[in-house]
Amino acid sequence: MKSARVVILAVAVIAAAGAGYVAMGMSAPAPAVTDTAAPQPQIELRDVLVATENLGVGAELNDQMRWQAWPAESISDGYLTRDAEPEALDQLKGSTVRLQLMSGEPIRKAKLIGPGQSFMSAMLPPGMRAVATQISADTSAGGFILPNDFVDVIMTRKQEDEGGKPRFLTETILENIRVLAIDQAIQEDEKGNKVIVGQTATLELTPQQAEIIIVAREMADRLSLALRSTHDAQEPAEKEADYLVSAPGRRGTVTLIKSGTVTEVGAK
C-alpha cells in the first residue's frame, strides 16, 4: 500500500510540473518581429547659389548671397551650382540686379548685369532705343510714375489765332510707352508741402518713336506723361504722331517745323 501511494504521489508531482511548464509557455510574450523593409533612399543634395535678402532692380550684388543645399532633381537650367562654378560667389560680386530677386531665390546670370556693363543697355530689348526727355515736373502724375510703368506722352503747344489771341493745343503723340528710368527730387509746392517730382524721363521707344519724340521736343511748350492702368498696359498702341517724321519708305523729303507748323518739303 505504501509503495502504491508513493507511485501515485510521484505521478501527481510530475503532472503538476508538466502543467506549470505548459502554463509558462502560454503566458510568454511573442517573439519580436524584425523589420526587414528596405531603407528609404536619401535625397541627393547639391549646393546652389541663392540670394540672402530681397534685391530690387538696380541693386548692387555683394555679400547678399550664399551657397544652400538644394534637391538635385529640382535644380533648373541657369541655377549656379558649386560643382559647376565654384568661384561664382566671388565672380558675381559687383554685379547689378537686372530683374528683382527674392530672399532664398536661386541666382541666375540672366537676372544680373556683369560688373562694368551698362545697366540701361542691358535693360533694352533688341531693336529698341532709350531716349531721355524733359517732362513737365508738375504734370508727371504727381511723382507716382516709376520705372516699368506705362505712360502716354502728351504734347502741349501754344499758338495764336487769327486775332492774335493765344490758344493751347494738346495731342497724345505716343501711347503705351514703358518708362525705363525717371529722376525724382523732393520739392515744396505752393502750400509748403513736400512732393516728389520728376523732370527727366527715359523711355523705351522704337527707332521711329524716338524720332517722333525728338521732333516733339522742338515743337512743344510742354511734354507731359499720363500714367496708364496696369490692366491695359499690354494693349497695342493705336495711335502715334507719325506725321512728325517722314513716312517709312518715303525718300527725298525733309520734315520742316516752323512756328509750330509741320510740313514736308523735297530734299535738295
ChimeraX commands (.cxc) that place a marker at each C-alpha (Angstrom):
marker #1 position 0.00,0.00,0.00 radius 0.5
marker #1 position 2.82,2.36,0.88 radius 0.5
marker #1 position 4.56,1.75,-2.40 radius 0.5
marker #1 position 1.36,2.44,-4.34 radius 0.5
marker #1 position 0.93,5.81,-2.57 radius 0.5
marker #1 position 4.48,6.74,-3.44 radius 0.5
marker #1 position 3.90,5.99,-7.10 radius 0.5
marker #1 position 0.68,7.99,-7.15 radius 0.5
marker #1 position 2.35,10.90,-5.40 radius 0.5
marker #1 position 5.26,10.85,-7.90 radius 0.5
marker #1 position 2.84,10.82,-10.84 radius 0.5
marker #1 position 0.98,13.79,-9.34 radius 0.5
marker #1 position 4.21,15.76,-8.91 radius 0.5
marker #1 position 5.26,15.06,-12.49 radius 0.5
marker #1 position 1.81,16.09,-13.79 radius 0.5
marker #1 position 1.90,19.32,-11.80 radius 0.5
marker #1 position 5.36,20.14,-13.13 radius 0.5
marker #1 position 4.21,19.50,-16.69 radius 0.5
marker #1 position 1.14,21.69,-16.25 radius 0.5
marker #1 position 3.32,24.50,-14.85 radius 0.5
marker #1 position 5.69,24.33,-17.83 radius 0.5
marker #1 position 2.80,24.45,-20.28 radius 0.5
marker #1 position 1.31,27.47,-18.44 radius 0.5
marker #1 position 4.62,29.31,-18.57 radius 0.5
marker #1 position 4.88,28.71,-22.33 radius 0.5
marker #1 position 1.40,30.05,-22.96 radius 0.5
marker #1 position 2.00,33.30,-20.99 radius 0.5
marker #1 position 5.40,34.11,-22.53 radius 0.5
marker #1 position 5.38,37.18,-24.90 radius 0.5
marker #1 position 5.54,36.58,-28.64 radius 0.5
marker #1 position 8.99,36.99,-30.12 radius 0.5
marker #1 position 9.68,40.44,-31.60 radius 0.5
marker #1 position 9.33,40.64,-35.37 radius 0.5
marker #1 position 12.39,42.16,-37.01 radius 0.5
marker #1 position 11.59,44.88,-39.57 radius 0.5
marker #1 position 13.21,43.79,-42.78 radius 0.5
marker #1 position 11.84,46.60,-45.02 radius 0.5
marker #1 position 14.34,48.13,-47.42 radius 0.5
marker #1 position 15.78,51.54,-46.24 radius 0.5
marker #1 position 14.42,54.63,-47.94 radius 0.5
marker #1 position 16.88,56.23,-50.38 radius 0.5
marker #1 position 18.32,59.60,-49.26 radius 0.5
marker #1 position 17.55,62.79,-51.26 radius 0.5
marker #1 position 20.53,63.90,-53.31 radius 0.5
marker #1 position 21.50,67.49,-52.48 radius 0.5
marker #1 position 23.72,69.96,-54.31 radius 0.5
marker #1 position 24.83,73.45,-53.31 radius 0.5
marker #1 position 23.05,76.25,-55.21 radius 0.5
marker #1 position 23.82,79.98,-55.01 radius 0.5
marker #1 position 20.85,81.88,-53.55 radius 0.5
marker #1 position 20.08,85.47,-52.51 radius 0.5
marker #1 position 20.05,86.14,-48.76 radius 0.5
marker #1 position 17.73,89.17,-48.96 radius 0.5
marker #1 position 15.29,90.90,-51.29 radius 0.5
marker #1 position 17.11,92.75,-54.08 radius 0.5
marker #1 position 15.37,95.30,-56.27 radius 0.5
marker #1 position 16.18,96.28,-59.83 radius 0.5
marker #1 position 19.44,98.24,-59.95 radius 0.5
marker #1 position 20.77,96.94,-56.62 radius 0.5
marker #1 position 24.44,96.03,-56.43 radius 0.5
marker #1 position 25.17,92.41,-55.54 radius 0.5
marker #1 position 27.95,91.93,-52.99 radius 0.5
marker #1 position 27.54,89.85,-49.84 radius 0.5
marker #1 position 23.81,89.17,-50.25 radius 0.5
marker #1 position 24.32,85.59,-51.47 radius 0.5
marker #1 position 25.38,82.19,-50.14 radius 0.5
marker #1 position 25.53,78.50,-51.04 radius 0.5
marker #1 position 22.49,76.49,-49.96 radius 0.5
marker #1 position 21.74,72.77,-50.18 radius 0.5
marker #1 position 19.11,72.14,-52.87 radius 0.5
marker #1 position 17.40,68.92,-54.06 radius 0.5
marker #1 position 19.28,67.85,-57.18 radius 0.5
marker #1 position 16.09,66.89,-59.02 radius 0.5
marker #1 position 14.71,70.43,-58.51 radius 0.5
marker #1 position 17.69,72.27,-59.99 radius 0.5
marker #1 position 16.64,74.11,-63.16 radius 0.5
marker #1 position 18.71,75.35,-66.06 radius 0.5
marker #1 position 20.52,78.54,-65.18 radius 0.5
marker #1 position 20.96,77.81,-61.47 radius 0.5
marker #1 position 24.53,78.32,-60.29 radius 0.5
marker #1 position 25.89,75.22,-58.53 radius 0.5
marker #1 position 29.09,74.90,-56.53 radius 0.5
marker #1 position 30.08,71.83,-58.57 radius 0.5
marker #1 position 29.87,73.65,-61.91 radius 0.5
marker #1 position 31.01,77.14,-60.85 radius 0.5
marker #1 position 32.84,77.02,-57.53 radius 0.5
marker #1 position 34.12,80.62,-57.90 radius 0.5
marker #1 position 30.69,82.15,-58.60 radius 0.5
marker #1 position 30.42,83.67,-55.12 radius 0.5
marker #1 position 33.43,85.90,-55.82 radius 0.5
marker #1 position 32.96,86.38,-59.56 radius 0.5
marker #1 position 29.44,87.83,-59.23 radius 0.5
marker #1 position 30.34,90.45,-56.63 radius 0.5
marker #1 position 29.77,93.92,-58.05 radius 0.5
marker #1 position 27.07,92.76,-60.47 radius 0.5
marker #1 position 23.86,94.79,-60.86 radius 0.5
marker #1 position 20.42,93.22,-60.41 radius 0.5
marker #1 position 18.53,93.36,-63.71 radius 0.5
marker #1 position 15.35,91.63,-62.51 radius 0.5
marker #1 position 14.12,91.51,-58.92 radius 0.5
marker #1 position 15.47,88.74,-56.67 radius 0.5
marker #1 position 13.68,87.48,-53.56 radius 0.5
marker #1 position 15.33,86.18,-50.41 radius 0.5
marker #1 position 16.13,82.47,-50.81 radius 0.5
marker #1 position 15.68,82.56,-54.60 radius 0.5
marker #1 position 18.37,80.82,-56.69 radius 0.5
marker #1 position 20.50,83.37,-58.53 radius 0.5
marker #1 position 20.67,83.16,-62.32 radius 0.5
marker #1 position 23.02,85.13,-64.55 radius 0.5
marker #1 position 20.07,86.13,-66.75 radius 0.5
marker #1 position 18.88,88.32,-63.86 radius 0.5
marker #1 position 22.22,90.07,-63.44 radius 0.5
marker #1 position 24.35,92.57,-65.31 radius 0.5
marker #1 position 28.05,91.84,-65.05 radius 0.5
marker #1 position 30.45,94.31,-63.41 radius 0.5
marker #1 position 31.36,97.14,-65.76 radius 0.5
marker #1 position 28.42,96.55,-68.14 radius 0.5
marker #1 position 25.90,99.29,-68.93 radius 0.5
marker #1 position 22.71,98.90,-66.91 radius 0.5
marker #1 position 20.48,100.77,-69.34 radius 0.5
marker #1 position 21.65,98.96,-72.48 radius 0.5
marker #1 position 21.11,95.63,-70.71 radius 0.5
marker #1 position 17.53,96.62,-69.87 radius 0.5
marker #1 position 16.64,97.36,-73.51 radius 0.5
marker #1 position 15.04,94.61,-75.62 radius 0.5
marker #1 position 16.61,94.03,-79.05 radius 0.5
marker #1 position 15.69,96.71,-81.57 radius 0.5
marker #1 position 14.52,99.27,-79.00 radius 0.5
marker #1 position 16.02,102.63,-78.08 radius 0.5
marker #1 position 16.31,104.56,-74.81 radius 0.5
marker #1 position 15.54,108.26,-75.15 radius 0.5
marker #1 position 15.72,110.75,-72.27 radius 0.5
marker #1 position 13.42,113.73,-72.50 radius 0.5
marker #1 position 12.46,116.66,-70.31 radius 0.5
marker #1 position 8.93,116.48,-68.94 radius 0.5
marker #1 position 6.73,118.86,-67.05 radius 0.5
marker #1 position 7.54,118.39,-63.36 radius 0.5
marker #1 position 4.03,119.31,-62.22 radius 0.5
marker #1 position 2.21,117.01,-64.68 radius 0.5
marker #1 position 4.11,113.75,-64.33 radius 0.5
marker #1 position 1.31,112.01,-62.39 radius 0.5
marker #1 position 2.26,113.73,-59.15 radius 0.5
marker #1 position 5.55,111.87,-58.84 radius 0.5
marker #1 position 3.94,108.43,-58.87 radius 0.5
marker #1 position 5.43,107.35,-62.20 radius 0.5
marker #1 position 8.16,104.77,-61.61 radius 0.5
marker #1 position 10.41,102.60,-63.80 radius 0.5
marker #1 position 8.48,99.87,-65.67 radius 0.5
marker #1 position 5.25,101.88,-65.60 radius 0.5
marker #1 position 3.50,102.51,-68.92 radius 0.5
marker #1 position 2.54,106.02,-69.97 radius 0.5
marker #1 position 1.12,108.13,-72.78 radius 0.5
marker #1 position 3.18,111.12,-73.93 radius 0.5
marker #1 position 1.12,114.31,-74.37 radius 0.5
marker #1 position 2.40,117.36,-76.22 radius 0.5
marker #1 position 1.09,120.85,-75.47 radius 0.5
marker #1 position 1.70,123.72,-77.88 radius 0.5
marker #1 position 0.82,127.39,-77.71 radius 0.5
marker #1 position -0.43,129.11,-80.84 radius 0.5
marker #1 position -2.15,132.35,-81.73 radius 0.5
marker #1 position -5.41,132.50,-83.64 radius 0.5
marker #1 position -6.17,134.98,-86.44 radius 0.5
marker #1 position -6.98,137.65,-83.91 radius 0.5
marker #1 position -3.67,137.23,-82.14 radius 0.5
marker #1 position -5.18,135.58,-79.08 radius 0.5
marker #1 position -3.17,132.69,-77.62 radius 0.5
marker #1 position -4.64,129.20,-77.56 radius 0.5
marker #1 position -3.25,125.86,-76.47 radius 0.5
marker #1 position -3.32,122.64,-78.46 radius 0.5
marker #1 position -2.79,119.26,-76.82 radius 0.5
marker #1 position -2.18,115.94,-78.53 radius 0.5
marker #1 position -1.22,112.44,-77.47 radius 0.5
marker #1 position 1.82,111.72,-79.63 radius 0.5
marker #1 position 2.78,108.30,-78.19 radius 0.5
marker #1 position 0.77,105.62,-76.39 radius 0.5
marker #1 position 1.64,102.77,-74.05 radius 0.5
marker #1 position 5.33,103.61,-73.66 radius 0.5
marker #1 position 7.44,101.88,-70.98 radius 0.5
marker #1 position 9.39,104.08,-68.59 radius 0.5
marker #1 position 12.96,102.83,-68.14 radius 0.5
marker #1 position 14.03,105.44,-65.59 radius 0.5
marker #1 position 12.83,108.70,-64.13 radius 0.5
marker #1 position 14.68,111.15,-61.94 radius 0.5
marker #1 position 12.95,112.12,-58.74 radius 0.5
marker #1 position 13.53,115.08,-56.44 radius 0.5
marker #1 position 11.70,116.40,-53.41 radius 0.5
marker #1 position 10.30,119.90,-53.85 radius 0.5
marker #1 position 7.85,122.10,-51.97 radius 0.5
marker #1 position 4.55,123.08,-53.51 radius 0.5
marker #1 position 2.80,126.43,-53.08 radius 0.5
marker #1 position 1.41,125.36,-49.72 radius 0.5
marker #1 position 4.78,124.29,-48.40 radius 0.5
marker #1 position 4.08,120.57,-48.71 radius 0.5
marker #1 position 6.94,118.37,-49.86 radius 0.5
marker #1 position 6.20,116.42,-53.03 radius 0.5
marker #1 position 8.20,114.09,-55.26 radius 0.5
marker #1 position 8.50,115.21,-58.85 radius 0.5
marker #1 position 10.42,114.08,-61.90 radius 0.5
marker #1 position 11.83,116.31,-64.60 radius 0.5
marker #1 position 13.57,113.83,-66.92 radius 0.5
marker #1 position 12.17,110.51,-68.09 radius 0.5
marker #1 position 13.97,107.82,-70.06 radius 0.5
marker #1 position 11.54,105.98,-72.32 radius 0.5
marker #1 position 11.75,102.70,-74.25 radius 0.5
marker #1 position 10.97,103.50,-77.88 radius 0.5
marker #1 position 11.18,102.06,-81.36 radius 0.5
marker #1 position 13.50,103.93,-83.76 radius 0.5
marker #1 position 10.52,105.78,-85.30 radius 0.5
marker #1 position 9.07,106.65,-81.91 radius 0.5
marker #1 position 12.47,108.05,-80.95 radius 0.5
marker #1 position 12.33,110.35,-83.97 radius 0.5
marker #1 position 8.79,111.43,-83.10 radius 0.5
marker #1 position 9.64,112.46,-79.56 radius 0.5
marker #1 position 12.80,114.28,-80.65 radius 0.5
marker #1 position 10.75,116.34,-83.11 radius 0.5
marker #1 position 8.05,116.90,-80.47 radius 0.5
marker #1 position 10.61,118.28,-78.02 radius 0.5
marker #1 position 11.44,121.03,-80.51 radius 0.5
marker #1 position 7.78,121.85,-81.15 radius 0.5
marker #1 position 6.24,121.53,-77.71 radius 0.5
marker #1 position 5.93,124.08,-74.96 radius 0.5
marker #1 position 5.41,121.18,-72.63 radius 0.5
marker #1 position 5.63,117.38,-72.70 radius 0.5
marker #1 position 3.65,115.50,-70.06 radius 0.5
marker #1 position 3.32,111.86,-69.08 radius 0.5
marker #1 position -0.06,110.28,-68.36 radius 0.5
marker #1 position 0.15,107.10,-66.28 radius 0.5
marker #1 position -1.73,104.11,-67.71 radius 0.5
marker #1 position -3.52,101.41,-65.75 radius 0.5
marker #1 position -1.80,98.06,-65.44 radius 0.5
marker #1 position -4.94,96.46,-66.91 radius 0.5
marker #1 position -4.43,97.99,-70.34 radius 0.5
marker #1 position -0.64,98.31,-70.35 radius 0.5
marker #1 position -0.33,95.30,-72.65 radius 0.5
marker #1 position -2.77,96.57,-75.24 radius 0.5
marker #1 position -1.16,97.57,-78.55 radius 0.5
marker #1 position -0.81,101.29,-79.16 radius 0.5
marker #1 position -3.47,102.53,-81.58 radius 0.5
marker #1 position -2.02,105.90,-82.48 radius 0.5
marker #1 position 1.21,107.84,-82.63 radius 0.5
marker #1 position 2.10,111.12,-84.26 radius 0.5
marker #1 position 3.99,109.62,-87.16 radius 0.5
marker #1 position 3.18,112.68,-89.24 radius 0.5
marker #1 position 6.00,114.42,-87.34 radius 0.5
marker #1 position 8.59,112.39,-89.24 radius 0.5
marker #1 position 8.88,111.29,-92.84 radius 0.5
marker #1 position 6.70,108.31,-93.70 radius 0.5
marker #1 position 8.56,104.96,-93.83 radius 0.5
marker #1 position 9.92,104.27,-97.26 radius 0.5
marker #1 position 9.50,107.86,-98.46 radius 0.5
marker #1 position 12.74,109.24,-99.82 radius 0.5
marker #1 position 13.80,112.73,-100.73 radius 0.5
marker #1 position 11.63,114.54,-98.15 radius 0.5
marker #1 position 12.51,116.65,-95.13 radius 0.5
marker #1 position 10.21,117.42,-92.20 radius 0.5
marker #1 position 10.19,121.21,-91.71 radius 0.5
marker #1 position 8.96,122.74,-88.48 radius 0.5
marker #1 position 8.30,126.48,-88.48 radius 0.5
marker #1 position 6.26,128.37,-85.90 radius 0.5
marker #1 position 4.72,125.13,-84.71 radius 0.5
marker #1 position 3.60,124.12,-88.20 radius 0.5
marker #1 position 4.85,120.83,-89.68 radius 0.5
marker #1 position 5.36,120.49,-93.44 radius 0.5
marker #1 position 7.29,118.14,-95.68 radius 0.5
marker #1 position 9.42,119.53,-98.50 radius 0.5
marker #1 position 11.55,117.86,-101.07 radius 0.5
marker #1 position 15.15,117.37,-100.01 radius 0.5
marker #1 position 17.72,119.27,-102.04 radius 0.5
marker link #1:1,2 radius 0.2
marker link #1:2,3 radius 0.2
marker link #1:3,4 radius 0.2
marker link #1:4,5 radius 0.2
marker link #1:5,6 radius 0.2
marker link #1:6,7 radius 0.2
marker link #1:7,8 radius 0.2
marker link #1:8,9 radius 0.2
marker link #1:9,10 radius 0.2
marker link #1:10,11 radius 0.2
marker link #1:11,12 radius 0.2
marker link #1:12,13 radius 0.2
marker link #1:13,14 radius 0.2
marker link #1:14,15 radius 0.2
marker link #1:15,16 radius 0.2
marker link #1:16,17 radius 0.2
marker link #1:17,18 radius 0.2
marker link #1:18,19 radius 0.2
marker link #1:19,20 radius 0.2
marker link #1:20,21 radius 0.2
marker link #1:21,22 radius 0.2
marker link #1:22,23 radius 0.2
marker link #1:23,24 radius 0.2
marker link #1:24,25 radius 0.2
marker link #1:25,26 radius 0.2
marker link #1:26,27 radius 0.2
marker link #1:27,28 radius 0.2
marker link #1:28,29 radius 0.2
marker link #1:29,30 radius 0.2
marker link #1:30,31 radius 0.2
marker link #1:31,32 radius 0.2
marker link #1:32,33 radius 0.2
marker link #1:33,34 radius 0.2
marker link #1:34,35 radius 0.2
marker link #1:35,36 radius 0.2
marker link #1:36,37 radius 0.2
marker link #1:37,38 radius 0.2
marker link #1:38,39 radius 0.2
marker link #1:39,40 radius 0.2
marker link #1:40,41 radius 0.2
marker link #1:41,42 radius 0.2
marker link #1:42,43 radius 0.2
marker link #1:43,44 radius 0.2
marker link #1:44,45 radius 0.2
marker link #1:45,46 radius 0.2
marker link #1:46,47 radius 0.2
marker link #1:47,48 radius 0.2
marker link #1:48,49 radius 0.2
marker link #1:49,50 radius 0.2
marker link #1:50,51 radius 0.2
marker link #1:51,52 radius 0.2
marker link #1:52,53 radius 0.2
marker link #1:53,54 radius 0.2
marker link #1:54,55 radius 0.2
marker link #1:55,56 radius 0.2
marker link #1:56,57 radius 0.2
marker link #1:57,58 radius 0.2
marker link #1:58,59 radius 0.2
marker link #1:59,60 radius 0.2
marker link #1:60,61 radius 0.2
marker link #1:61,62 radius 0.2
marker link #1:62,63 radius 0.2
marker link #1:63,64 radius 0.2
marker link #1:64,65 radius 0.2
marker link #1:65,66 radius 0.2
marker link #1:66,67 radius 0.2
marker link #1:67,68 radius 0.2
marker link #1:68,69 radius 0.2
marker link #1:69,70 radius 0.2
marker link #1:70,71 radius 0.2
marker link #1:71,72 radius 0.2
marker link #1:72,73 radius 0.2
marker link #1:73,74 radius 0.2
marker link #1:74,75 radius 0.2
marker link #1:75,76 radius 0.2
marker link #1:76,77 radius 0.2
marker link #1:77,78 radius 0.2
marker link #1:78,79 radius 0.2
marker link #1:79,80 radius 0.2
marker link #1:80,81 radius 0.2
marker link #1:81,82 radius 0.2
marker link #1:82,83 radius 0.2
marker link #1:83,84 radius 0.2
marker link #1:84,85 radius 0.2
marker link #1:85,86 radius 0.2
marker link #1:86,87 radius 0.2
marker link #1:87,88 radius 0.2
marker link #1:88,89 radius 0.2
marker link #1:89,90 radius 0.2
marker link #1:90,91 radius 0.2
marker link #1:91,92 radius 0.2
marker link #1:92,93 radius 0.2
marker link #1:93,94 radius 0.2
marker link #1:94,95 radius 0.2
marker link #1:95,96 radius 0.2
marker link #1:96,97 radius 0.2
marker link #1:97,98 radius 0.2
marker link #1:98,99 radius 0.2
marker link #1:99,100 radius 0.2
marker link #1:100,101 radius 0.2
marker link #1:101,102 radius 0.2
marker link #1:102,103 radius 0.2
marker link #1:103,104 radius 0.2
marker link #1:104,105 radius 0.2
marker link #1:105,106 radius 0.2
marker link #1:106,107 radius 0.2
marker link #1:107,108 radius 0.2
marker link #1:108,109 radius 0.2
marker link #1:109,110 radius 0.2
marker link #1:110,111 radius 0.2
marker link #1:111,112 radius 0.2
marker link #1:112,113 radius 0.2
marker link #1:113,114 radius 0.2
marker link #1:114,115 radius 0.2
marker link #1:115,116 radius 0.2
marker link #1:116,117 radius 0.2
marker link #1:117,118 radius 0.2
marker link #1:118,119 radius 0.2
marker link #1:119,120 radius 0.2
marker link #1:120,121 radius 0.2
marker link #1:121,122 radius 0.2
marker link #1:122,123 radius 0.2
marker link #1:123,124 radius 0.2
marker link #1:124,125 radius 0.2
marker link #1:125,126 radius 0.2
marker link #1:126,127 radius 0.2
marker link #1:127,128 radius 0.2
marker link #1:128,129 radius 0.2
marker link #1:129,130 radius 0.2
marker link #1:130,131 radius 0.2
marker link #1:131,132 radius 0.2
marker link #1:132,133 radius 0.2
marker link #1:133,134 radius 0.2
marker link #1:134,135 radius 0.2
marker link #1:135,136 radius 0.2
marker link #1:136,137 radius 0.2
marker link #1:137,138 radius 0.2
marker link #1:138,139 radius 0.2
marker link #1:139,140 radius 0.2
marker link #1:140,141 radius 0.2
marker link #1:141,142 radius 0.2
marker link #1:142,143 radius 0.2
marker link #1:143,144 radius 0.2
marker link #1:144,145 radius 0.2
marker link #1:145,146 radius 0.2
marker link #1:146,147 radius 0.2
marker link #1:147,148 radius 0.2
marker link #1:148,149 radius 0.2
marker link #1:149,150 radius 0.2
marker link #1:150,151 radius 0.2
marker link #1:151,152 radius 0.2
marker link #1:152,153 radius 0.2
marker link #1:153,154 radius 0.2
marker link #1:154,155 radius 0.2
marker link #1:155,156 radius 0.2
marker link #1:156,157 radius 0.2
marker link #1:157,158 radius 0.2
marker link #1:158,159 radius 0.2
marker link #1:159,160 radius 0.2
marker link #1:160,161 radius 0.2
marker link #1:161,162 radius 0.2
marker link #1:162,163 radius 0.2
marker link #1:163,164 radius 0.2
marker link #1:164,165 radius 0.2
marker link #1:165,166 radius 0.2
marker link #1:166,167 radius 0.2
marker link #1:167,168 radius 0.2
marker link #1:168,169 radius 0.2
marker link #1:169,170 radius 0.2
marker link #1:170,171 radius 0.2
marker link #1:171,172 radius 0.2
marker link #1:172,173 radius 0.2
marker link #1:173,174 radius 0.2
marker link #1:174,175 radius 0.2
marker link #1:175,176 radius 0.2
marker link #1:176,177 radius 0.2
marker link #1:177,178 radius 0.2
marker link #1:178,179 radius 0.2
marker link #1:179,180 radius 0.2
marker link #1:180,181 radius 0.2
marker link #1:181,182 radius 0.2
marker link #1:182,183 radius 0.2
marker link #1:183,184 radius 0.2
marker link #1:184,185 radius 0.2
marker link #1:185,186 radius 0.2
marker link #1:186,187 radius 0.2
marker link #1:187,188 radius 0.2
marker link #1:188,189 radius 0.2
marker link #1:189,190 radius 0.2
marker link #1:190,191 radius 0.2
marker link #1:191,192 radius 0.2
marker link #1:192,193 radius 0.2
marker link #1:193,194 radius 0.2
marker link #1:194,195 radius 0.2
marker link #1:195,196 radius 0.2
marker link #1:196,197 radius 0.2
marker link #1:197,198 radius 0.2
marker link #1:198,199 radius 0.2
marker link #1:199,200 radius 0.2
marker link #1:200,201 radius 0.2
marker link #1:201,202 radius 0.2
marker link #1:202,203 radius 0.2
marker link #1:203,204 radius 0.2
marker link #1:204,205 radius 0.2
marker link #1:205,206 radius 0.2
marker link #1:206,207 radius 0.2
marker link #1:207,208 radius 0.2
marker link #1:208,209 radius 0.2
marker link #1:209,210 radius 0.2
marker link #1:210,211 radius 0.2
marker link #1:211,212 radius 0.2
marker link #1:212,213 radius 0.2
marker link #1:213,214 radius 0.2
marker link #1:214,215 radius 0.2
marker link #1:215,216 radius 0.2
marker link #1:216,217 radius 0.2
marker link #1:217,218 radius 0.2
marker link #1:218,219 radius 0.2
marker link #1:219,220 radius 0.2
marker link #1:220,221 radius 0.2
marker link #1:221,222 radius 0.2
marker link #1:222,223 radius 0.2
marker link #1:223,224 radius 0.2
marker link #1:224,225 radius 0.2
marker link #1:225,226 radius 0.2
marker link #1:226,227 radius 0.2
marker link #1:227,228 radius 0.2
marker link #1:228,229 radius 0.2
marker link #1:229,230 radius 0.2
marker link #1:230,231 radius 0.2
marker link #1:231,232 radius 0.2
marker link #1:232,233 radius 0.2
marker link #1:233,234 radius 0.2
marker link #1:234,235 radius 0.2
marker link #1:235,236 radius 0.2
marker link #1:236,237 radius 0.2
marker link #1:237,238 radius 0.2
marker link #1:238,239 radius 0.2
marker link #1:239,240 radius 0.2
marker link #1:240,241 radius 0.2
marker link #1:241,242 radius 0.2
marker link #1:242,243 radius 0.2
marker link #1:243,244 radius 0.2
marker link #1:244,245 radius 0.2
marker link #1:245,246 radius 0.2
marker link #1:246,247 radius 0.2
marker link #1:247,248 radius 0.2
marker link #1:248,249 radius 0.2
marker link #1:249,250 radius 0.2
marker link #1:250,251 radius 0.2
marker link #1:251,252 radius 0.2
marker link #1:252,253 radius 0.2
marker link #1:253,254 radius 0.2
marker link #1:254,255 radius 0.2
marker link #1:255,256 radius 0.2
marker link #1:256,257 radius 0.2
marker link #1:257,258 radius 0.2
marker link #1:258,259 radius 0.2
marker link #1:259,260 radius 0.2
marker link #1:260,261 radius 0.2
marker link #1:261,262 radius 0.2
marker link #1:262,263 radius 0.2
marker link #1:263,264 radius 0.2
marker link #1:264,265 radius 0.2
marker link #1:265,266 radius 0.2
marker link #1:266,267 radius 0.2
marker link #1:267,268 radius 0.2
view
